[in-house]
Amino acid sequence: MAPVNPTKFIWMNGKLVKWEDAKIHVLTHALHYGSGVFEGIRCYKTPKGPAVFRLKDHIQRLVKSAEAYKMKLPYSAEEMCKAVKDTVRENKIDACYIRPILYNGYGEMGLNPTNCKVDFAVAVWEWGTYLGEEGLEKGVRVKVSSWSRFDQRSMPTAAKACGNYLNSILAKLEAIECGVDECILLNTNGSVAEGPGENVFAVYHGKLLTPPGSAGILYGITRNSIMHVARDMGMEVIERDMNRNDLYLADELFFTGTAAEVSPIREVDGRKIGIGKRGPVTEKLQKKFFEIAAGKDLKYEKWLDYVK
């Protein structure tokens, strides 16, 4: 991970404000109760200029997350897409990470947020590889977390909600304290769920395995993209429950996510995975993903929203 490098503007509630002026009240509801939803999106440099990867899909998921928490949308999906592109454009940036967030703002305290105004903001900044450039090439070291992914019966796991990430923070802190790069969380049934901020894939004899929605995962946009690309390459993609054995005995493992992109896993709980570095299938999918994001494969150009 890397520090946030300030840009010039942040979009807040209908207008662009200077980065240093993008502030909220200390009694903002979401600050106390985690009552917000957000997205992580990337913009890539392409021959046609900056392009936001699967913008409409990300904003649609943001809308669905807000609906899950009964938040009243202050803007339409189209207006939020425009806000994202305007923020990228006005910051004159070619490649960046994008964070749109809807949150219950200042109004009333307590567990009923219905009288709180819902605010919307978009920040963009240059952000490199989440798990490190070396991790992209050589793979990362991972442990199975002692923390479980929370159950769908407790909270809607398919919603990308601010409060949900306390679970991820605990798992991430444990991984750091144990001296590894990242972790994988199991669900309350003992099946593989996901990383703190990534989906998980395994390669078995050329087939791609990944946990299903019923495992309590977030339906990742990058996950969906890799599944499409793999099938287009002729690979069989199987969504099924996975356990620790599936992790330990896989030919290859990798994470997917907007921040992590396609990151190989070379070790789990001290056990070497496959050849102990990025495997050939992972490398092939990773290479194709970056080609698509960079606008070099016109077959998938529909996934790119150009900032003009």
C-alpha positions in Angstrom: 0.0 0.0 0.0 1.1 3.6 -0.6 0.1 7.0 1.0 -2.5 9.1 -0.7 -1.0 11.8 -2.9 -3.3 14.8 -2.9 -4.7 16.1 -6.1 -6.3 19.5 -6.7 -10.0 18.9 -6.5 -12.6 16.6 -4.8 -16.2 16.5 -5.9 -18.6 17.1 -3.0 -22.3 17.5 -3.2 -22.5 18.9 -6.7 -19.3 21.0 -6.9 -15.6 20.6 -7.1 -13.8 21.9 -4.0 -10.1 22.2 -3.2 -8.6 19.0 -1.7 -7.8 20.7 1.6 -11.4 22.1 1.9 -13.1 18.7 1.5 -14.2 18.4 5.1 -17.2 17.0 7.1 -18.7 17.7 10.5 -17.4 15.7 13.4 -21.0 14.5 14.1 -21.5 13.1 10.6 -23.6 9.9 11.0 -21.3 7.7 8.9 -18.3 8.7 11.0 -19.9 7.2 14.1 -21.9 4.3 12.7 -20.2 3.3 9.4 -23.4 4.2 7.5 -22.0 4.8 4.1 -21.3 2.9 0.9 -18.5 3.3 -1.5 -16.7 2.1 -4.6 -13.1 1.6 -5.6 -12.6 2.3 -9.3 -9.5 2.7 -11.5 -8.8 5.0 -14.4 -6.0 3.8 -16.8 -3.9 5.6 -19.4 -4.9 4.6 -22.9 -4.0 5.7 -26.5 -7.3 7.6 -26.5 -6.7 9.3 -23.2 -7.7 8.4 -19.6 -10.4 5.7 -19.4 -12.3 4.6 -16.4 -12.6 0.8 -16.1 -16.2 -0.4 -16.0 -17.5 2.8 -14.5 -21.2 2.1 -15.1 -20.9 -1.3 -13.4 -19.2 0.2 -10.4 -21.8 3.0 -10.0 -24.6 0.5 -10.4 -23.2 -1.6 -7.6 -22.9 1.6 -5.5 -26.6 2.3 -6.1 -27.5 -1.3 -5.1 -25.3 -1.0 -2.0 -27.2 2.2 -1.0 -30.5 0.6 -1.6 -29.5 -2.3 0.7 -29.1 0.2 3.5 -32.2 2.2 2.5 -30.2 5.4 1.7 -32.0 8.0 -0.4 -29.9 8.7 -3.5 -29.1 12.5 -3.9 -28.1 11.9 -7.5 -28.9 9.5 -10.3 -26.5 6.9 -11.6 -25.8 9.0 -14.7 -25.1 12.1 -12.6 -22.7 10.1 -10.4 -20.9 8.7 -13.5 -20.5 12.3 -14.8 -19.2 13.4 -11.4 -16.5 10.7 -11.6 -15.4 11.7 -15.1 -15.5 15.4 -14.2 -13.2 14.9 -11.2 -10.7 12.9 -13.2 -10.7 15.5 -16.0 -10.4 18.6 -13.8 -7.5 17.0 -11.9 -5.7 16.5 -15.2 -4.6 13.0 -14.3 -4.1 10.1 -16.8 -4.2 7.2 -14.4 -5.6 7.1 -10.9 -7.7 5.4 -8.2 -11.2 6.7 -7.8 -13.2 6.7 -4.6 -16.9 7.6 -4.9 -18.8 7.5 -1.6 -22.4 8.0 -0.4 -22.7 8.5 3.3 -25.3 9.6 5.9 -24.2 13.1 6.8 -24.7 15.5 9.6 -28.3 15.6 10.9 -29.3 13.4 13.8 -27.4 11.0 16.0 -28.6 7.5 16.9 -29.3 4.4 14.9 -32.1 5.8 12.8 -30.4 7.7 9.9 -33.6 8.5 8.0 -33.4 12.3 8.8 -29.7 12.6 7.9 -28.9 14.1 4.5 -27.1 11.6 2.2 -23.9 13.2 0.9 -21.9 12.2 -2.2 -18.2 12.8 -2.8 -15.6 11.6 -5.3 -11.9 11.7 -4.7 -9.2 10.7 -7.2 -5.4 10.2 -6.6 -2.4 8.5 -8.1 -2.1 5.1 -6.5 0.2 2.3 -7.6 -0.1 -1.4 -7.1 -1.9 -2.2 -3.9 0.2 -5.2 -2.9 3.4 -4.0 -4.5 5.0 -4.2 -7.9 7.1 -7.1 -6.8 3.9 -8.9 -5.7 2.5 -8.6 -9.2 5.4 -10.4 -10.6 6.6 -12.8 -7.9 3.4 -13.3 -5.9 2.4 -12.4 -2.3 2.6 -14.4 0.9 -0.7 -15.0 2.6 -2.1 -16.6 5.7 -5.6 -17.9 6.5 -7.0 -15.4 9.0 -8.2 -16.3 12.4 -11.1 -13.9 11.8 -14.1 -15.1 9.9 -15.9 -13.2 7.2 -19.2 -12.0 8.6 -22.3 -14.0 7.7 -24.9 -12.9 5.1 -27.5 -13.3 7.9 -25.8 -10.5 9.8 -25.1 -8.0 7.1 -25.6 -7.8 3.3 -22.2 -9.0 2.2 -22.9 -8.0 -1.4 -23.1 -4.4 -0.4 -19.8 -2.4 -0.3 -20.6 -0.7 3.0 -18.1 1.3 5.1 -19.0 -0.6 8.3 -18.3 -3.9 6.7 -14.6 -3.1 6.4 -14.0 -3.2 10.2 -13.9 -7.0 9.6 -11.3 -6.5 6.9 -9.2 -4.2 9.0 -8.9 -6.7 11.8 -7.8 -9.4 9.3 -5.4 -7.0 7.6 -3.8 -6.0 10.9 -3.4 -9.6 11.8 -1.6 -10.4 8.5 0.8 -7.5 9.0 1.6 -8.6 12.6 2.3 -12.1 11.3 4.7 -10.8 8.7 2.8 -11.7 5.6 1.4 -9.5 2.8 -2.2 -10.4 3.0 -4.7 -12.9 4.3 -7.7 -15.0 3.2 -10.8 -15.1 5.4 -13.0 -18.2 5.7 -16.7 -17.8 6.3 -18.6 -19.0 9.4 -19.0 -22.4 7.7 -15.3 -22.8 7.3 -15.3 -22.3 3.5 -13.1 -19.8 1.7 -14.7 -16.4 1.3 -12.3 -13.7 0.2 -9.4 -11.5 1.1 -9.9 -8.3 3.1 -10.4 -6.4 -0.1 -10.0 -9.0 -2.9 -11.7 -12.0 -4.4 -9.8 -15.3 -4.6 -9.2 -17.6 -7.5 -7.6 -21.0 -7.7 -6.2 -22.8 -10.8 -6.6 -26.6 -10.9 -5.5 -28.5 -14.1 -6.3 -25.5 -16.2 -9.7 -24.9 -14.7 -10.5 -21.7 -12.7 -12.2 -22.0 -9.3 -13.7 -19.2 -7.2 -16.1 -19.1 -4.3 -19.7 -18.4 -5.1 -21.9 -15.6 -3.9 -23.3 -17.8 -1.2 -19.8 -17.9 0.4 -20.4 -14.4 1.6 -18.3 -12.6 -0.9 -18.5 -9.2 -2.5 -19.4 -9.6 -6.2 -16.2 -8.0 -7.5 -16.1 -6.2 -10.8 -12.6 -7.4 -11.5 -13.6 -10.9 -10.5 -16.4 -10.7 -13.1 -14.0 -9.4 -15.7 -11.5 -12.2 -15.2 -14.3 -14.8 -15.3 -15.4 -13.4 -18.7 -11.8 -13.2 -20.0 -11.0 -16.7 -18.9 -14.1 -18.2 -20.6 -13.3 -16.2 -23.7 -9.8 -17.9 -23.6 -11.5 -21.3 -23.5 -11.0 -22.0 -19.8 -13.7 -23.6 -17.7 -14.7 -21.4 -14.8 -16.4 -23.0 -11.8 -18.0 -21.2 -8.9 -18.1 -23.6 -5.9 -17.4 -23.7 -2.2 -13.6 -24.0 -1.5 -11.8 -25.1 1.7 -8.2 -24.9 3.0 -7.2 -28.0 1.0 -8.2 -26.2 -2.2 -5.9 -23.4 -1.2 -3.0 -25.5 -0.2 -3.2 -27.9 -3.2 -4.0 -25.5 -5.9 -1.7 -25.3 -9.0 -2.0 -21.5 -8.8 -3.8 -18.9 -6.6 -4.4 -15.2 -7.2 -6.4 -12.3 -5.9 -8.5 -10.0 -8.0 -9.8 -6.5 -7.1 -9.8 -2.9 -8.2 -6.9 -2.1 -5.9 -5.1 -5.5 -6.2 -5.9 -5.9 -9.9 -4.6 -9.4 -10.6 -2.1 -10.4 -7.9 -0.6 -13.9 -7.7 -0.3 -15.7 -4.4 2.9 -17.7 -4.0 2.5 -18.9 -0.4 -0.4 -19.7 2.1 0.3 -20.5 5.7 4.0 -21.1 4.9 3.1 -23.6 2.2 4.4 -23.0 -1.3 1.7 -22.8 -3.9 2.5 -24.5 -7.2 5.9 -23.4 -8.4 6.2 -20.8 -5.7 5.8 -17.8 -7.9 3.3 -16.4 -10.5 2.0 -19.3 -12.5 1.5 -19.4 -16.3 -2.4 -19.1 -16.1 -2.2 -16.2 -13.7 0.4 -14.5 -15.8 -1.7 -15.0 -19.0 -4.9 -13.6 -17.3 -2.9 -10.8 -15.7 -1.4 -9.7 -19.0 -4.7 -9.7 -20.7 -6.3 -7.7 -18.0 -3.7 -5.0 -18.2 -4.0 -5.0 -22.0 -7.8 -4.5 -21.7 -7.5 -1.7 -19.1 -4.9 0.1 -21.2 -7.2 0.1 -24.3 -5.1 -2.4 -26.3 -7.8 -5.0 -26.9 -10.8 -3.5 -28.7 -12.9 -6.6 -28.1 -13.4 -5.3 -24.5 -13.4 -1.6 -25.3 -17.1 -1.5 -24.0 -15.6 -1.8 -20.5 -13.8 1.6 -20.9 -15.4 4.9 -20.2 -13.2 7.6 -21.8 -12.7 10.9 -20.0 -13.1 13.5 -22.7 
